[in-house]
Amino acid sequence: MSSTMNPPRDSVSSIGSLVVRFAGDSGDGMQVTGDQFTAASALFGNDLATFPSYPAEIRAPAGTLAGVSAFQVHIADHDILTPGDAPTVLIAMNPAALRANVEDVVTGGSIIVNSDAFDERAVAKAGYVSDPLRDGSLAQFRVYEVPMTTLTVEACKPIGAKPRDAERSKNFFALGLVSWLYHHALEPTIEFVERRYAARPLVVQANTLALRAGWNFGETAELFESSYEIPPTTLEPGTYTNVTGNTALAWGLIAGAHQAGLSLFLGSYPITPASDILHELAKQKHFGIRTLQAEDEIAGVGAALGASFGGALGVTTTSGPGIDLKSETIGLAVSLELPLVIVDVQRGGPSTGLPTKTEQGDLLHAMYGRHGEAPVPIVAASTPSHCFAAAIEAVRIAVTYRTPVYLLSDGYLANGAEPWRLPDVATLPTIDPAFRREPNHTAPDGTPEFWPYLRDDETLARPWAIPGTPGLEHRIGGIEKQDGSGDVSYDPGNHALMVRLRAERIAGIARTIPPLELDDPGAATGSRARLLVLGWGSTYGAIAAAVRRSRARGLEVARAHLVHLNPFPSNLGEVLAEYDTVLVPETNLGQLVKLVRAAFLVDAIGLNKVEGRPFRVSEVEQAIVDLLAPLTASKEAIA
Amino acid sequence: MTTTDATTATGDTPVALTTRKDWASDQEVRWCPGCGDYSILAAVQLLLPELGVARENTVFVSGIGCAARFPYYMSTYGMHSIHGRAPAIATGLAISRPDLDVWVVSGDGDALSIGGNHLIHALRRNVDITILMFNNQIYGLTKGQYSPTSEHGKVTKSTPFGSLDTPFNPLSVAIGAEASFVARTHDMDRKHMMATLRRAHDHKGAAFVEILQNCNVFNDGAFEAITGKANREQMLVPLEHGEPIRFGPDGSKGVVLGADAQLRIEDVDAAGVDALLVHDEQRSDPSLAFMLSRLARGPFEPTPIGVFRAVERPAYGQLVDEQIAQVRERKGPGDLEALLRSATTWTVG
């Protein structure tokens, strides 16, 4: 990239990919630093994926392991699918950040530490018995000790910043240094600093000076043997933006409402890691979006359902604990047969669990977490940018079938970012709310009347007639209703019919779901793989990358990823039947695996991880290798 | 396609003349014979034709309980929802459809026990809804357990040795929750009910009306001492805006604000008319309304009825729409294409 700040280098190496992790105290600005490094990489044209990780506490005690906040970014000259298994470079702003992250760094990787932070007290506070910079415990890494605090304070002297204030800019020093190391221009970051801290000129100056000082340090200190360049990725032509899952999901809801010609109503209650969807939608009021920060989770979904009754697109956003509270209202929505989108950004459970960490723990709750026979369709997003399309699909199902729909995301997708090729807005699907305007039934005396539960033959959806429509006044409720008229009915035969109709209606959605896409290169030529890896949700990246790597080492493995969890795509049973072994990686103790075993009597095997962290590619790859070894051995024996 | 509000407001179209019959649904009313709910239903069905609103623009939302069956008996739009949640559901409906006339029908258990949180927040936000709380001081639908308004020591199936709870005073709760309209009426006086409900309906914002209602099966005669025909004159204290608060035969008794900042009931002859407290429902400070709500310790002492408080405050839905209009003025209408490009973008190829 051309830049006035890029003097010629003595030694530049070109590398294919890089995984950097910035780690420091939660007050050290690591998320901002990571975001800016990411933005610069995106602008340069690299493919990337990010993984922020921060403590649940806003400011856990400084210098402790509990307070460490980190941001990992994977950038590459080729398309990548995950934020990387292990950092090749770790920037550790203090001993706690080093201790919490050093285990993950690849052998031979680089560790850049703020050596000023390694005094005796801080080293002890992090739980080290001896100074790791002195005791040889880091021998397998290349360690660069940089007195970042001192250099930052020194750099800020010309503007008269007090040392205590100047010190706060040390994250920008680190960013400047890493930017030099990987040939990132500083201008985008300087522009960002000027925008973000516009009201505080001294902070703009301090951060800019620290950033440049970091760059210059890299340039002049001769500490590093080489700097590196990651050539731009060859991405599909188009316009790209860098997007997190929560932002893409919020935009998808806006697009879905727009494509249905409905006004969007969000009833929500703040909860980690879903709150950013509320924040994003609250910013977009000019779309006519009404956002209500309700008194509790129950009111959030209740208000959304009330808005849907009035003809809006009712949406509620939450995470696990909120889902528990909303369950009764979701059951009401099942009974009322009104559109409603319930976004569950899953996090580690049970109870408060791990608020800031990811888990796919709510699939069975979404599937079964209501009393009575209360089927709800489920759509799950696979990647941060896929949250956009998944949200539109959830809206389509909710509106077309007059049903609550679960849209599952998780903490990993919510906060992770990736470049997204912007879709052509003109090609987005149109959704028809088909409001009923006329009576749909004739009373015995010939009077036209409206029957709220007289269903569409094709979809079994009931008519959506909204208040304000003359002649269609009707009452609906949670009590069982007479088929057709919707009057209260306790008739046993009618109840059986209604339970079955509700189930049939949801099952019938499968007719509008595209068949499951199978990735099995051998299938076309009749040499199908014997192992299928089946995933859903945020395991997409790790599975796809693991399958790619397995194939690169000569293994035959097929892959498929579910977006619709209820109902399943109609060909899922056939696909599963084609494989000797089905592996289902999930960040839970085995939820999809139970569903497919129950539905298809397939002896699927789970690969399960519940550490509040996504799968590493290597973990899935190892499982594939382990499963294929006996299969391959038996094949060879037969041959 | 553009995003539109799903409204079909009739605007200034005159509303066709209707009668009570037009507002009754074809469903058989299934409350116990003799239940106070019948007279409330009649009062509402008689009132609605007089309000100048169209049936199609009227919605009744309820939770669970005997009172919650109310929407089924109205020929309007209606939703019989789940226990306690009607104010939350009505909030979403009223905010997204400011053109509608939204009523919430609730009971003492529904509104003050399981749904207490939604009630207080709907009131503080001043959502444009009219909340009718039928207070019979008992759980009827579940067959006779004590409620959050039952008197201390109440012997019921769930409290065979007497309840230990201090009851809620519904009007004190509503006033404490920043309600802009608070009133009380009772099921034995249709005229008073209709007048009070009309005021509640006409109020912009959240209106809360406690209707003392007799449950003749599980708590018969709970309000007889104050609402019984023979007792009313002595025991009900009518509140009239701008008038001295007095009651009893020939207005012989009145309410006086003492120097000790306490309200007390005195003989008008002794205290003098000028000493009586003049009712001001529009007083911005809610303290006097709060004190009036606590004049009686229960339905065995002289009890004020009528409008306690009616102050003007913008309805929540109106504020929401004004904010949207302001943001639109500043940013222009929402544009999906522009939204997707609102962060940094780059082009490949």
Chai-1 contact restraints between the chains, C-beta under 6 A:
chainA,res_idxA,chainB,res_idxB,connection_type,confidence,min_distance_angstrom,max_distance_angstrom,comment,restraint_id
A,L43,B,W346,contact,1.0,0.0,6.0,A-B,restraint_1
A,L235,B,V348,contact,1.0,0.0,6.0,A-B,restraint_2
A,P237,B,V348,contact,1.0,0.0,6.0,A-B,restraint_3
A,P237,B,G349,contact,1.0,0.0,6.0,A-B,restraint_4
A,T239,B,T345,contact,1.0,0.0,6.0,A-B,restraint_5
A,T239,B,T347,contact,1.0,0.0,6.0,A-B,restraint_6
A,Y240,B,W346,contact,1.0,0.0,6.0,A-B,restraint_7
A,T241,B,A343,contact,1.0,0.0,6.0,A-B,restraint_8
A,T241,B,T345,contact,1.0,0.0,6.0,A-B,restraint_9
A,A255,B,L336,contact,1.0,0.0,6.0,A-B,restraint_10
A,H258,B,T3,contact,1.0,0.0,6.0,A-B,restraint_11
A,H258,B,L336,contact,1.0,0.0,6.0,A-B,restraint_12
A,G261,B,M1,contact,1.0,0.0,6.0,A-B,restraint_13
A,G261,B,T4,contact,1.0,0.0,6.0,A-B,restraint_14
A,S263,B,D5,contact,1.0,0.0,6.0,A-B,restraint_15
A,F265,B,S96,contact,1.0,0.0,6.0,A-B,restraint_16
A,G267,B,G92,contact,1.0,0.0,6.0,A-B,restraint_17
A,K285,B,I324,contact,1.0,0.0,6.0,A-B,restraint_18
A,K285,B,V327,contact,1.0,0.0,6.0,A-B,restraint_19
A,H286,B,V327,contact,1.0,0.0,6.0,A-B,restraint_20
A,H286,B,R328,contact,1.0,0.0,6.0,A-B,restraint_21
A,H286,B,K331,contact,1.0,0.0,6.0,A-B,restraint_22
A,H286,B,G334,contact,1.0,0.0,6.0,A-B,restraint_23
A,F287,B,G334,contact,1.0,0.0,6.0,A-B,restraint_24
A,G288,B,T3,contact,1.0,0.0,6.0,A-B,restraint_25
A,R290,B,I95,contact,1.0,0.0,6.0,A-B,restraint_26
A,R290,B,S96,contact,1.0,0.0,6.0,A-B,restraint_27
A,R290,B,V320,contact,1.0,0.0,6.0,A-B,restraint_28
A,E295,B,N117,contact,1.0,0.0,6.0,A-B,restraint_29
A,E295,B,H121,contact,1.0,0.0,6.0,A-B,restraint_30
A,A299,B,A88,contact,1.0,0.0,6.0,A-B,restraint_31
A,A299,B,H118,contact,1.0,0.0,6.0,A-B,restraint_32
A,G302,B,R85,contact,1.0,0.0,6.0,A-B,restraint_33
A,G302,B,A88,contact,1.0,0.0,6.0,A-B,restraint_34
A,G302,B,I89,contact,1.0,0.0,6.0,A-B,restraint_35
A,A303,B,A88,contact,1.0,0.0,6.0,A-B,restraint_36
A,A303,B,T91,contact,1.0,0.0,6.0,A-B,restraint_37
A,A303,B,G92,contact,1.0,0.0,6.0,A-B,restraint_38
A,A304,B,G92,contact,1.0,0.0,6.0,A-B,restraint_39
A,L305,B,I89,contact,1.0,0.0,6.0,A-B,restraint_40
A,G306,B,I89,contact,1.0,0.0,6.0,A-B,restraint_41
A,G306,B,A90,contact,1.0,0.0,6.0,A-B,restraint_42
A,G306,B,G92,contact,1.0,0.0,6.0,A-B,restraint_43
A,G306,B,L93,contact,1.0,0.0,6.0,A-B,restraint_44
A,A307,B,G92,contact,1.0,0.0,6.0,A-B,restraint_45
A,A307,B,S96,contact,1.0,0.0,6.0,A-B,restraint_46
A,F309,B,M79,contact,1.0,0.0,6.0,A-B,restraint_47
A,F309,B,L93,contact,1.0,0.0,6.0,A-B,restraint_48
A,G310,B,L93,contact,1.0,0.0,6.0,A-B,restraint_49
A,G310,B,S96,contact,1.0,0.0,6.0,A-B,restraint_50
A,G310,B,R97,contact,1.0,0.0,6.0,A-B,restraint_51
A,G311,B,A6,contact,1.0,0.0,6.0,A-B,restraint_52
A,A312,B,S96,contact,1.0,0.0,6.0,A-B,restraint_53
A,E328,B,I82,contact,1.0,0.0,6.0,A-B,restraint_54
A,L332,B,S81,contact,1.0,0.0,6.0,A-B,restraint_55
A,L332,B,I82,contact,1.0,0.0,6.0,A-B,restraint_56
A,L422,B,L340,contact,1.0,0.0,6.0,A-B,restraint_57
A,V425,B,L336,contact,1.0,0.0,6.0,A-B,restraint_58
A,V425,B,E337,contact,1.0,0.0,6.0,A-B,restraint_59
A,I466,B,A6,contact,1.0,0.0,6.0,A-B,restraint_60
A,P467,B,V59,contact,1.0,0.0,6.0,A-B,restraint_61
A,P467,B,Y77,contact,1.0,0.0,6.0,A-B,restraint_62
A,P467,B,L100,contact,1.0,0.0,6.0,A-B,restraint_63
A,G468,B,T8,contact,1.0,0.0,6.0,A-B,restraint_64
A,G468,B,E56,contact,1.0,0.0,6.0,A-B,restraint_65
A,G468,B,N57,contact,1.0,0.0,6.0,A-B,restraint_66
A,T469,B,E56,contact,1.0,0.0,6.0,A-B,restraint_67
A,P470,B,E56,contact,1.0,0.0,6.0,A-B,restraint_68
A,E473,B,R55,contact,1.0,0.0,6.0,A-B,restraint_69
A,E473,B,E56,contact,1.0,0.0,6.0,A-B,restraint_70
A,E473,B,S75,contact,1.0,0.0,6.0,A-B,restraint_71
A,E473,B,T76,contact,1.0,0.0,6.0,A-B,restraint_72
A,E473,B,Y77,contact,1.0,0.0,6.0,A-B,restraint_73
A,R475,B,P71,contact,1.0,0.0,6.0,A-B,restraint_74
A,R475,B,Y72,contact,1.0,0.0,6.0,A-B,restraint_75
A,R475,B,G78,contact,1.0,0.0,6.0,A-B,restraint_76
A,I476,B,M79,contact,1.0,0.0,6.0,A-B,restraint_77
A,G477,B,H80,contact,1.0,0.0,6.0,A-B,restraint_78
A,G478,B,I82,contact,1.0,0.0,6.0,A-B,restraint_79
